[in-house]
Amino acid sequence: MTARQREVLTFIRGFMERHGAPPTVREIGERFGFTARAAFDHLRALERKGMLHRRVTDKRVSRTLVLTPRPGTGGRKSNVREVPVLGRIAAGSPIYADQNLEGTIPLSADWVERKGPDVFALRVRGESMIDAHIMDGDLVLVRAQSGAQSGDIVAALVDDEATVKRFGRDGERIVLRPEHPTMKPIVVEPGRADFRILGKVMGVVRGF
């Protein structure tokens, strides 16, 4: 490897340890002052040299960089965990039911373990959270839990649809606020049967 390629590989490893997913080409470019094309060329060079590879787990999942285990690890288990990617969630079904699954995405096992035992990725549909930098088609990384604190960004099931919103309260009512200047919040009255929190959003994965 060249010195620059080694720096890029070190950055990717550190980014994955902190965020649980590899950086995008744009993020690599911003870190080193590269154009997107130059950053992509460095990734291809590292791939040719066997330092990483791109795994296709689902054609709709763009974050597919997987690091090759470092020399001297003796073939020990890779520090990667496959996290389920959920698409449309069917009301009344278990969260990991087959009909909800799109595939998996490889994430840093250390990052996943720090977040909790049950982490999944949920595909975002729509632009209601654009001011929180969550875009249509992104994957949000969610720690499964049934409750939330005010200010948390949560994944919830409302009216048979999974949604990602900012959690809050107004007295006994739950308020799910979008991060979009023209969209209205969803108000959930106490005891509403068609509502449940799926989990707290811990991170975002965006395609290249």
Secondary structure, 3 states (H helix, E strand, C coil): CCHHHHHHHHHHHHHHHHHCCCCCHHHHHHHHCCCHHHHHHHHHHHHHCCCEEECCCCCCCCCCEEECCCCCCCCCCCCEEEEEEECCCCCCCCCCCHHHEEEEEEEEHHHHHHHCCCEEEEECCCCCCHHHCCCCCCEEEEEECCCCCCCCEEEEEECCEEEEEEEEEECCEEEEECCCCCCCCEEECCCCCCEEEEEEEEEEECCC
